[in-house]
Amino acid sequence: MGGNNQEGNPMERICPNCRCRIATEDINVSKDIALCRSCGSSFAFSLLERSRLLPDLAEMQCPRYVRIEDDFGQKVIVYRRVSPSVWFLILFTVFWSGMSMWGLYIDPLRQTPVDWKRMLFGIPFLLGTIVLVGAILFGLFGKTVITLENGRGTVFIGIGRLGRTRTFSYSRDSFIVLKDSEIRHKGVPLQGICIRNGQEEFIFGTGLDENSKQYIAALIADEAAKL
Protein backbone atom coordinates (compact mmCIF):
# COMPACT_ATOMS: atom_id res chain seq x y z
CA MET A 1 0.00 0.00 0.00
CA GLY A 2 1.17 3.51 -0.61
CA GLY A 3 0.72 6.72 1.26
CA ASN A 4 0.77 10.39 0.41
CA ASN A 5 4.25 11.25 -0.89
CA GLN A 6 3.85 15.03 -0.81
CA GLU A 7 6.24 17.10 1.24
CA GLY A 8 5.06 17.69 4.79
CA ASN A 9 6.33 18.57 8.23
CA PRO A 10 9.98 17.48 8.69
CA MET A 11 8.92 15.59 11.82
CA GLU A 12 6.58 13.34 9.82
CA ARG A 13 7.78 9.87 8.94
CA ILE A 14 6.60 7.05 6.68
CA CYS A 15 5.16 3.89 8.23
CA PRO A 16 7.35 0.91 7.24
CA ASN A 17 4.33 -1.41 7.23
CA CYS A 18 1.71 0.38 5.15
CA ARG A 19 3.86 3.24 3.76
CA CYS A 20 1.37 5.91 4.82
CA ARG A 21 2.58 9.14 6.35
CA ILE A 22 2.68 9.31 10.14
CA ALA A 23 1.30 12.65 11.23
CA THR A 24 3.32 14.93 13.49
CA GLU A 25 0.76 14.74 16.27
CA ASP A 26 1.16 10.96 16.36
CA ILE A 27 4.87 11.21 17.17
CA ASN A 28 5.92 11.62 20.80
CA VAL A 29 9.68 12.13 20.89
CA SER A 30 9.89 12.32 24.70
CA LYS A 31 8.15 8.92 25.06
CA ASP A 32 9.91 7.54 21.96
CA ILE A 33 6.65 6.47 20.26
CA ALA A 34 5.34 6.86 16.72
CA LEU A 35 1.81 5.66 15.85
CA CYS A 36 0.49 4.94 12.36
CA ARG A 37 -3.28 5.42 12.38
CA SER A 38 -3.63 3.92 8.90
CA CYS A 39 -2.62 0.38 9.95
CA GLY A 40 -2.59 0.70 13.74
CA SER A 41 1.12 -0.07 14.10
CA SER A 42 3.30 1.65 16.69
CA PHE A 43 7.07 1.93 16.73
CA ALA A 44 9.93 3.32 18.75
CA PHE A 45 10.60 6.69 17.11
CA SER A 46 14.34 6.35 17.75
CA LEU A 47 14.34 3.06 15.83
CA LEU A 48 12.44 4.69 12.99
CA GLU A 49 15.07 7.43 12.88
CA ARG A 50 18.01 4.99 12.75
CA SER A 51 16.47 2.66 10.16
CA ARG A 52 16.02 2.70 6.41
CA LEU A 53 12.64 1.93 4.85
CA LEU A 54 12.32 -0.87 2.33
CA PRO A 55 11.41 -0.48 -1.34
CA ASP A 56 8.07 -1.84 -2.55
CA LEU A 57 8.55 -5.52 -3.44
CA ALA A 58 6.33 -5.17 -6.52
CA GLU A 59 8.75 -2.63 -7.96
CA MET A 60 11.85 -4.79 -7.44
CA GLN A 61 13.47 -7.50 -9.52
CA CYS A 62 14.89 -10.63 -7.92
CA PRO A 63 18.68 -10.12 -7.65
CA ARG A 64 20.99 -12.50 -9.48
CA TYR A 65 22.35 -13.99 -6.25
CA VAL A 66 18.91 -14.82 -4.82
CA ARG A 67 16.77 -17.86 -5.62
CA ILE A 68 13.21 -18.29 -4.36
CA GLU A 69 11.70 -21.73 -3.84
CA ASP A 70 8.29 -22.92 -2.59
CA ASP A 71 8.62 -26.13 -0.59
CA PHE A 72 5.31 -27.56 0.68
CA GLY A 73 4.00 -24.26 2.00
CA GLN A 74 7.40 -22.94 3.00
CA LYS A 75 9.03 -20.06 1.17
CA VAL A 76 12.74 -20.74 0.90
CA ILE A 77 15.14 -17.91 0.00
CA VAL A 78 18.63 -19.03 -1.02
CA TYR A 79 21.47 -16.50 -1.30
CA ARG A 80 24.76 -17.60 -2.79
CA ARG A 81 27.49 -15.36 -4.13
CA VAL A 82 31.15 -16.04 -4.87
CA SER A 83 33.02 -12.90 -3.88
CA PRO A 84 35.86 -11.83 -6.20
CA SER A 85 38.11 -11.54 -3.13
CA VAL A 86 38.06 -15.33 -2.71
CA TRP A 87 40.38 -15.72 -5.71
CA PHE A 88 42.96 -13.47 -4.08
CA LEU A 89 42.54 -15.47 -0.87
CA ILE A 90 43.22 -18.70 -2.76
CA LEU A 91 46.46 -17.32 -4.25
CA PHE A 92 47.57 -15.96 -0.88
CA THR A 93 46.84 -19.27 0.89
CA VAL A 94 48.67 -21.32 -1.75
CA PHE A 95 51.75 -19.10 -1.43
CA TRP A 96 51.76 -18.40 2.33
CA SER A 97 50.53 -21.78 3.56
CA GLY A 98 52.51 -23.70 0.99
CA MET A 99 55.75 -22.07 2.10
CA SER A 100 55.03 -22.37 5.83
CA MET A 101 53.68 -25.94 5.71
CA TRP A 102 56.69 -27.12 3.70
CA GLY A 103 59.20 -25.47 6.03
CA LEU A 104 57.44 -26.34 9.29
CA TYR A 105 56.02 -29.80 8.64
CA ILE A 106 56.99 -31.52 5.40
CA ASP A 107 60.70 -30.77 5.61
CA PRO A 108 61.02 -31.75 9.33
CA LEU A 109 59.26 -35.07 8.65
CA ARG A 110 61.89 -35.88 6.01
CA GLN A 111 64.72 -35.45 8.51
CA THR A 112 66.20 -38.15 10.74
CA PRO A 113 65.45 -37.73 13.55
CA VAL A 114 62.22 -35.80 13.03
CA ASP A 115 62.48 -32.16 14.08
CA TRP A 116 59.50 -32.11 16.47
CA LYS A 117 60.43 -28.71 17.92
CA ARG A 118 60.04 -27.02 14.55
CA MET A 119 56.69 -28.79 14.03
CA LEU A 120 55.42 -27.61 17.44
CA PHE A 121 56.55 -24.08 16.57
CA GLY A 122 54.43 -24.30 13.41
CA ILE A 123 51.11 -24.99 15.17
CA PRO A 124 49.91 -21.33 14.88
CA PHE A 125 50.71 -21.41 11.16
CA LEU A 126 48.80 -24.70 10.82
CA LEU A 127 45.77 -23.22 12.58
CA GLY A 128 45.99 -20.14 10.35
CA THR A 129 46.02 -22.37 7.28
CA ILE A 130 42.93 -24.22 8.51
CA VAL A 131 41.12 -20.89 9.00
CA LEU A 132 42.12 -19.70 5.51
CA VAL A 133 40.99 -22.95 3.88
CA GLY A 134 37.69 -22.72 5.76
CA ALA A 135 37.18 -19.15 4.53
CA ILE A 136 37.93 -20.23 0.96
CA LEU A 137 35.48 -23.14 1.13
CA PHE A 138 32.76 -20.86 2.48
CA GLY A 139 33.55 -18.24 -0.15
CA LEU A 140 33.18 -20.84 -2.91
CA PHE A 141 30.37 -23.03 -1.59
CA GLY A 142 28.78 -21.18 1.34
CA LYS A 143 25.19 -19.97 1.26
CA THR A 144 22.52 -18.25 3.32
CA VAL A 145 19.11 -19.93 3.42
CA ILE A 146 16.07 -18.15 4.88
CA THR A 147 12.95 -20.27 5.39
CA LEU A 148 9.56 -18.63 6.05
CA GLU A 149 6.41 -20.44 7.16
CA ASN A 150 3.34 -19.05 8.97
CA GLY A 151 5.16 -16.43 11.01
CA ARG A 152 8.20 -18.57 11.80
CA GLY A 153 11.54 -18.13 10.11
CA THR A 154 14.99 -19.68 10.18
CA VAL A 155 18.31 -18.39 8.89
CA PHE A 156 20.99 -20.94 8.01
CA ILE A 157 24.53 -19.88 7.10
CA GLY A 158 27.01 -22.56 6.11
CA ILE A 159 28.13 -25.18 3.61
CA GLY A 160 25.84 -28.11 2.86
CA ARG A 161 24.38 -29.14 6.22
CA LEU A 162 27.31 -27.77 8.21
CA GLY A 163 26.69 -24.31 9.61
CA ARG A 164 24.68 -22.20 12.03
CA THR A 165 20.90 -21.92 12.23
CA ARG A 166 18.99 -19.11 13.97
CA THR A 167 15.25 -18.67 14.35
CA PHE A 168 12.95 -15.65 14.40
CA SER A 169 9.26 -14.78 14.25
CA TYR A 170 7.36 -12.29 12.12
CA SER A 171 3.79 -10.99 11.91
CA ARG A 172 1.73 -8.11 10.58
CA ASP A 173 2.88 -6.09 13.58
CA SER A 174 6.58 -6.75 13.02
CA PHE A 175 8.81 -3.77 12.25
CA ILE A 176 10.97 -4.86 9.29
CA VAL A 177 13.65 -2.45 8.07
CA LEU A 178 17.34 -2.20 7.27
CA LYS A 179 19.25 -1.11 10.35
CA ASP A 180 22.85 -0.57 11.46
CA SER A 181 24.23 -3.63 13.22
CA GLU A 182 27.02 -3.99 15.78
CA ILE A 183 29.30 -5.41 13.08
CA ARG A 184 31.66 -2.82 11.63
CA HIS A 185 33.80 -2.63 8.52
CA LYS A 186 36.56 -0.03 8.57
CA GLY A 187 34.79 1.61 11.50
CA VAL A 188 31.44 1.90 9.73
CA PRO A 189 28.45 -0.16 11.01
CA LEU A 190 27.14 -2.68 8.49
CA GLN A 191 23.41 -2.64 7.92
CA GLY A 192 21.42 -5.82 8.36
CA ILE A 193 17.82 -6.93 7.98
CA CYS A 194 16.09 -6.05 11.25
CA ILE A 195 12.89 -7.81 12.36
CA ARG A 196 11.57 -6.24 15.54
CA ASN A 197 8.70 -7.66 17.59
CA GLY A 198 7.99 -5.46 20.59
CA GLN A 199 11.33 -5.00 22.32
CA GLU A 200 12.95 -8.02 20.66
CA GLU A 201 15.17 -7.52 17.63
CA PHE A 202 16.56 -10.06 15.21
CA ILE A 203 19.25 -8.78 12.82
CA PHE A 204 20.93 -10.82 10.11
CA GLY A 205 22.26 -10.52 6.57
CA THR A 206 25.07 -8.02 7.14
CA GLY A 207 27.20 -9.99 4.66
CA LEU A 208 24.68 -9.82 1.82
CA ASP A 209 25.08 -7.39 -1.06
CA GLU A 210 22.88 -4.29 -0.92
CA ASN A 211 20.31 -5.25 -3.57
CA SER A 212 19.82 -8.74 -2.15
CA LYS A 213 19.53 -7.35 1.37
CA GLN A 214 16.75 -4.97 0.34
CA TYR A 215 14.92 -7.60 -1.70
CA ILE A 216 14.98 -10.26 1.02
CA ALA A 217 13.84 -7.78 3.67
CA ALA A 218 10.98 -6.60 1.41
CA LEU A 219 10.02 -10.21 0.73
CA ILE A 220 9.84 -11.00 4.45
CA ALA A 221 7.74 -7.87 5.00
CA ASP A 222 5.43 -8.95 2.18
CA GLU A 223 5.01 -12.41 3.76
CA ALA A 224 4.36 -10.80 7.15
CA ALA A 225 1.62 -8.60 5.66
CA LYS A 226 -0.26 -11.73 4.51
CA LEU A 227 -0.65 -13.10 8.06
C-alpha positions in Angstrom: 0.0 0.0 0.0 1.2 3.5 -0.6 0.7 6.7 1.3 0.8 10.4 0.4 4.2 11.3 -0.9 3.8 15.0 -0.8 6.2 17.1 1.2 5.1 17.7 4.8 6.3 18.6 8.2 10.0 17.5 8.7 8.9 15.6 11.8 6.6 13.3 9.8 7.8 9.9 8.9 6.6 7.1 6.7 5.2 3.9 8.2 7.4 0.9 7.2 4.3 -1.4 7.2 1.7 0.4 5.1 3.9 3.2 3.8 1.4 5.9 4.8 2.6 9.1 6.3 2.7 9.3 10.1 1.3 12.7 11.2 3.3 14.9 13.5 0.8 14.7 16.3 1.2 11.0 16.4 4.9 11.2 17.2 5.9 11.6 20.8 9.7 12.1 20.9 9.9 12.3 24.7 8.1 8.9 25.1 9.9 7.5 22.0 6.7 6.5 20.3 5.3 6.9 16.7 1.8 5.7 15.8 0.5 4.9 12.4 -3.3 5.4 12.4 -3.6 3.9 8.9 -2.6 0.4 10.0 -2.6 0.7 13.7 1.1 -0.1 14.1 3.3 1.6 16.7 7.1 1.9 16.7 9.9 3.3 18.7 10.6 6.7 17.1 14.3 6.3 17.8 14.3 3.1 15.8 12.4 4.7 13.0 15.1 7.4 12.9 18.0 5.0 12.7 16.5 2.7 10.2 16.0 2.7 6.4 12.6 1.9 4.8 12.3 -0.9 2.3 11.4 -0.5 -1.3 8.1 -1.8 -2.6 8.6 -5.5 -3.4 6.3 -5.2 -6.5 8.7 -2.6 -8.0 11.8 -4.8 -7.4 13.5 -7.5 -9.5 14.9 -10.6 -7.9 18.7 -10.1 -7.6 21.0 -12.5 -9.5 22.4 -14.0 -6.2 18.9 -14.8 -4.8 16.8 -17.9 -5.6 13.2 -18.3 -4.4 11.7 -21.7 -3.8 8.3 -22.9 -2.6 8.6 -26.1 -0.6 5.3 -27.6 0.7 4.0 -24.3 2.0 7.4 -22.9 3.0 9.0 -20.1 1.2 12.7 -20.7 0.9 15.1 -17.9 0.0 18.6 -19.0 -1.0 21.5 -16.5 -1.3 24.8 -17.6 -2.8 27.5 -15.4 -4.1 31.1 -16.0 -4.9 33.0 -12.9 -3.9 35.9 -11.8 -6.2 38.1 -11.5 -3.1 38.1 -15.3 -2.7 40.4 -15.7 -5.7 43.0 -13.5 -4.1 42.5 -15.5 -0.9 43.2 -18.7 -2.8 46.5 -17.3 -4.3 47.6 -16.0 -0.9 46.8 -19.3 0.9 48.7 -21.3 -1.7 51.8 -19.1 -1.4 51.8 -18.4 2.3 50.5 -21.8 3.6 52.5 -23.7 1.0 55.8 -22.1 2.1 55.0 -22.4 5.8 53.7 -25.9 5.7 56.7 -27.1 3.7 59.2 -25.5 6.0 57.4 -26.3 9.3 56.0 -29.8 8.6 57.0 -31.5 5.4 60.7 -30.8 5.6 61.0 -31.8 9.3 59.3 -35.1 8.6 61.9 -35.9 6.0 64.7 -35.5 8.5 66.2 -38.2 10.7 65.4 -37.7 13.5 62.2 -35.8 13.0 62.5 -32.2 14.1 59.5 -32.1 16.5 60.4 -28.7 17.9 60.0 -27.0 14.6 56.7 -28.8 14.0 55.4 -27.6 17.4 56.6 -24.1 16.6 54.4 -24.3 13.4 51.1 -25.0 15.2 49.9 -21.3 14.9 50.7 -21.4 11.2 48.8 -24.7 10.8 45.8 -23.2 12.6 46.0 -20.1 10.3 46.0 -22.4 7.3 42.9 -24.2 8.5 41.1 -20.9 9.0 42.1 -19.7 5.5 41.0 -23.0 3.9 37.7 -22.7 5.8 37.2 -19.2 4.5 37.9 -20.2 1.0 35.5 -23.1 1.1 32.8 -20.9 2.5 33.5 -18.2 -0.1 33.2 -20.8 -2.9 30.4 -23.0 -1.6 28.8 -21.2 1.3 25.2 -20.0 1.3 22.5 -18.3 3.3 19.1 -19.9 3.4 16.1 -18.2 4.9 13.0 -20.3 5.4 9.6 -18.6 6.0 6.4 -20.4 7.2 3.3 -19.1 9.0 5.2 -16.4 11.0 8.2 -18.6 11.8 11.5 -18.1 10.1 15.0 -19.7 10.2 18.3 -18.4 8.9 21.0 -20.9 8.0 24.5 -19.9 7.1 27.0 -22.6 6.1 28.1 -25.2 3.6 25.8 -28.1 2.9 24.4 -29.1 6.2 27.3 -27.8 8.2 26.7 -24.3 9.6 24.7 -22.2 12.0 20.9 -21.9 12.2 19.0 -19.1 14.0 15.3 -18.7 14.4 12.9 -15.7 14.4 9.3 -14.8 14.3 7.4 -12.3 12.1 3.8 -11.0 11.9 1.7 -8.1 10.6 2.9 -6.1 13.6 6.6 -6.7 13.0 8.8 -3.8 12.3 11.0 -4.9 9.3 13.6 -2.4 8.1 17.3 -2.2 7.3 19.2 -1.1 10.3 22.8 -0.6 11.5 24.2 -3.6 13.2 27.0 -4.0 15.8 29.3 -5.4 13.1 31.7 -2.8 11.6 33.8 -2.6 8.5 36.6 0.0 8.6 34.8 1.6 11.5 31.4 1.9 9.7 28.5 -0.2 11.0 27.1 -2.7 8.5 23.4 -2.6 7.9 21.4 -5.8 8.4 17.8 -6.9 8.0 16.1 -6.0 11.3 12.9 -7.8 12.4 11.6 -6.2 15.5 8.7 -7.7 17.6 8.0 -5.5 20.6 11.3 -5.0 22.3 12.9 -8.0 20.7 15.2 -7.5 17.6 16.6 -10.1 15.2 19.2 -8.8 12.8 20.9 -10.8 10.1 22.3 -10.5 6.6 25.1 -8.0 7.1 27.2 -10.0 4.7 24.7 -9.8 1.8 25.1 -7.4 -1.1 22.9 -4.3 -0.9 20.3 -5.2 -3.6 19.8 -8.7 -2.2 19.5 -7.4 1.4 16.7 -5.0 0.3 14.9 -7.6 -1.7 15.0 -10.3 1.0 13.8 -7.8 3.7 11.0 -6.6 1.4 10.0 -10.2 0.7 9.8 -11.0 4.5 7.7 -7.9 5.0 5.4 -9.0 2.2 5.0 -12.4 3.8 4.4 -10.8 7.1 1.6 -8.6 5.7 -0.3 -11.7 4.5 -0.6 -13.1 8.1 
